[in-house]
Amino acid sequence: MVNKKKRRPRDRYQLPGKVAQAQLSAAERAEWKPRPLVPRRRVVLGIFGMFLVLAGAALAFWLPPRALVNDLRDRGLTVAATVTGVDNKPKYVKVEFLQGPKAGTEVELWDYAGMYPEVHTGDAMLVTYDPNDLHRSLPHRWVADPPANLPAYGSSALALFFLSGTIAVALRRRWILKNWPPETPVEKPSEGVGLAKS
């Protein structure tokens, strides 16, 4: 007769201890999600600081030009002038008044948010100036219809970008701190325990 090994019933079969422990550890690792990186406060403050800088730049590009245009519309005098000098280093446009009580006076035009009209020496143009400060002068067409303030548009768009970034990072930080408890350091086993196991 051939000796057949007795097979253990399936309901009584048990996994070896090492295999069962490995399966348990794998299940725990699958359920445990690592805590996302929490944005630090200095990151939030840094982004908010960039927003403040760009917001200040936007106001600097928006408010003074608009105030100058409004002042020239209220009390400015418009006269014919001729361009006597144009330079880019440093950038300026000089004109000489041809009419009015200040005829023959040469002044540099005021910039509009860092911009100057595209003109050449000898060109004729209408200039609106402030009688109390001749340097506060702009081309008449810019007083009637101010040009697109590109620096103000750009700095405003960047300021809104950094503001939205500040809000997003702050909300993410709050969400992580609310949904993930602070991680506790793992305690190392004492030497006595390790020796006993070995």
Secondary structure in CASP SS format (residue, H / E / C, confidence):
PFRMAT SS
TARGET T0000
AUTHOR 0000-0000-0000
METHOD secondary structure of the structure
MODEL  1
M C 1.00
V C 1.00
N C 1.00
K C 1.00
K C 1.00
K C 1.00
R C 1.00
R C 1.00
P C 1.00
R H 1.00
D H 1.00
R H 1.00
Y C 1.00
Q C 1.00
L C 1.00
P C 1.00
G H 1.00
K H 1.00
V H 1.00
A H 1.00
Q H 1.00
A H 1.00
Q H 1.00
L H 1.00
S H 1.00
A H 1.00
A H 1.00
E H 1.00
R H 1.00
A H 1.00
E H 1.00
W C 1.00
K C 1.00
P C 1.00
R C 1.00
P C 1.00
L C 1.00
V C 1.00
P C 1.00
R C 1.00
R H 1.00
R H 1.00
V H 1.00
V H 1.00
L H 1.00
G H 1.00
I H 1.00
F H 1.00
G H 1.00
M H 1.00
F H 1.00
L H 1.00
V H 1.00
L H 1.00
A H 1.00
G H 1.00
A H 1.00
A H 1.00
L H 1.00
A H 1.00
F H 1.00
W H 1.00
L H 1.00
P H 1.00
P H 1.00
R H 1.00
A H 1.00
L H 1.00
V H 1.00
N H 1.00
D H 1.00
L H 1.00
R H 1.00
D H 1.00
R H 1.00
G C 1.00
L E 1.00
T E 1.00
V E 1.00
A E 1.00
A E 1.00
T E 1.00
V E 1.00
T E 1.00
G E 1.00
V E 1.00
D E 1.00
N E 1.00
K C 1.00
P C 1.00
K E 1.00
Y E 1.00
V E 1.00
K E 1.00
V E 1.00
E E 1.00
F E 1.00
L C 1.00
Q C 1.00
G C 1.00
P C 1.00
K C 1.00
A C 1.00
G C 1.00
T C 1.00
E E 1.00
V E 1.00
E E 1.00
L C 1.00
W C 1.00
D C 1.00
Y E 1.00
A C 1.00
G C 1.00
M E 1.00
Y C 1.00
P C 1.00
E C 1.00
V C 1.00
H C 1.00
T C 1.00
G C 1.00
D C 1.00
A E 1.00
M E 1.00
L E 1.00
V E 1.00
T E 1.00
Y E 1.00
D E 1.00
P C 1.00
N C 1.00
D E 1.00
L E 1.00
H E 1.00
R E 1.00
S E 1.00
L E 1.00
P E 1.00
H H 1.00
R H 1.00
W H 1.00
V H 1.00
A H 1.00
D C 1.00
P C 1.00
P C 1.00
A C 1.00
N C 1.00
L H 1.00
P H 1.00
A H 1.00
Y H 1.00
G H 1.00
S H 1.00
S H 1.00
A H 1.00
L H 1.00
A H 1.00
L H 1.00
F H 1.00
F H 1.00
L H 1.00
S H 1.00
G H 1.00
T H 1.00
I H 1.00
A H 1.00
V H 1.00
A H 1.00
L H 1.00
R H 1.00
R H 1.00
R H 1.00
W H 1.00
I H 1.00
L H 1.00
K H 1.00
N H 1.00
W C 1.00
P C 1.00
P C 1.00
E C 1.00
T C 1.00
P C 1.00
V C 1.00
E C 1.00
K C 1.00
P C 1.00
S C 1.00
E H 1.00
G H 1.00
V H 1.00
G H 1.00
L H 1.00
A H 1.00
K H 1.00
S C 1.00
END
